[in-house]
């Protein structure tokens, strides 16, 4: 029988500490309007909202938009690779799998929960927009917060999964903007 890894032992302890909080938040799925809202937000957070936003940025801001859109797309791809590798390496079961009292509000995209990929992407893009286009970022903020909340409400993630996704995504968005944004903007302005 294989020995239990340090990560799995850590997650078992964390799961026990977070399950009551998860159950209390997950009760929102009993209310049909809440369930419908968070299912929709979750579905849009699968990527559809972000794809539409990235495609529209060049039209909203013709000078800086193409560079920002390309950087968002590449950073989003980096986010996807990062969270998939972390999930495969850390292997934390989703709350509804470990605790049958937690209802699964919508089918997950993959098996494991740490970190929340939806939150990672949402916060990454939120940070990037905050740096580049603060007015647009303010309009997107309610969606970003709803995506993060949906993950726990729908029984797909523990709060620590969401917090980790937000931290990783925020750092990735900040690094992309701090190190690459000016280069991407210059690249497209020189080409024009």
Secondary structure in CASP SS format (residue, H / E / C, confidence):
PFRMAT SS
TARGET T0000
AUTHOR 0000-0000-0000
METHOD secondary structure of the structure
MODEL  1
X C 1.00
X C 1.00
X C 1.00
X C 1.00
X C 1.00
X H 1.00
X H 1.00
X H 1.00
X H 1.00
X H 1.00
X H 1.00
X H 1.00
X H 1.00
X H 1.00
X H 1.00
X H 1.00
X H 1.00
X H 1.00
X H 1.00
X H 1.00
X H 1.00
X H 1.00
X H 1.00
X H 1.00
X H 1.00
X H 1.00
X H 1.00
X H 1.00
X H 1.00
X H 1.00
X C 1.00
X H 1.00
X H 1.00
X H 1.00
X H 1.00
X H 1.00
X H 1.00
X H 1.00
X H 1.00
X H 1.00
X H 1.00
X H 1.00
X H 1.00
X H 1.00
X H 1.00
X H 1.00
X H 1.00
X H 1.00
X H 1.00
X H 1.00
X H 1.00
X H 1.00
X H 1.00
X H 1.00
X H 1.00
X H 1.00
X H 1.00
X H 1.00
X H 1.00
X H 1.00
X C 1.00
X C 1.00
X C 1.00
X C 1.00
X H 1.00
X H 1.00
X H 1.00
X H 1.00
X H 1.00
X H 1.00
X H 1.00
X H 1.00
X H 1.00
X H 1.00
X H 1.00
X H 1.00
X H 1.00
X H 1.00
X H 1.00
X H 1.00
X H 1.00
X H 1.00
X H 1.00
X H 1.00
X H 1.00
X H 1.00
X H 1.00
X H 1.00
X H 1.00
X H 1.00
X C 1.00
X C 1.00
X E 1.00
X C 1.00
X H 1.00
X H 1.00
X H 1.00
X H 1.00
X C 1.00
X C 1.00
X C 1.00
X C 1.00
X C 1.00
X C 1.00
X C 1.00
X C 1.00
X C 1.00
X C 1.00
X C 1.00
X C 1.00
X C 1.00
X E 1.00
X C 1.00
X C 1.00
X C 1.00
X C 1.00
X H 1.00
X H 1.00
X H 1.00
X H 1.00
X H 1.00
X H 1.00
X H 1.00
X H 1.00
X H 1.00
X H 1.00
X H 1.00
X H 1.00
X H 1.00
X H 1.00
X H 1.00
X H 1.00
X C 1.00
X H 1.00
X H 1.00
X H 1.00
X H 1.00
X H 1.00
X H 1.00
X H 1.00
X H 1.00
X H 1.00
X H 1.00
X H 1.00
X H 1.00
X H 1.00
X H 1.00
X H 1.00
X H 1.00
X H 1.00
X H 1.00
X H 1.00
X H 1.00
X C 1.00
X C 1.00
X C 1.00
X C 1.00
X C 1.00
X H 1.00
X H 1.00
X H 1.00
X H 1.00
X H 1.00
X H 1.00
X H 1.00
X H 1.00
X H 1.00
X H 1.00
X H 1.00
X H 1.00
X H 1.00
X H 1.00
X H 1.00
X H 1.00
X H 1.00
X H 1.00
X H 1.00
X H 1.00
X H 1.00
X C 1.00
X H 1.00
X H 1.00
X H 1.00
X H 1.00
X H 1.00
X H 1.00
X H 1.00
X H 1.00
X H 1.00
X H 1.00
X H 1.00
X C 1.00
END
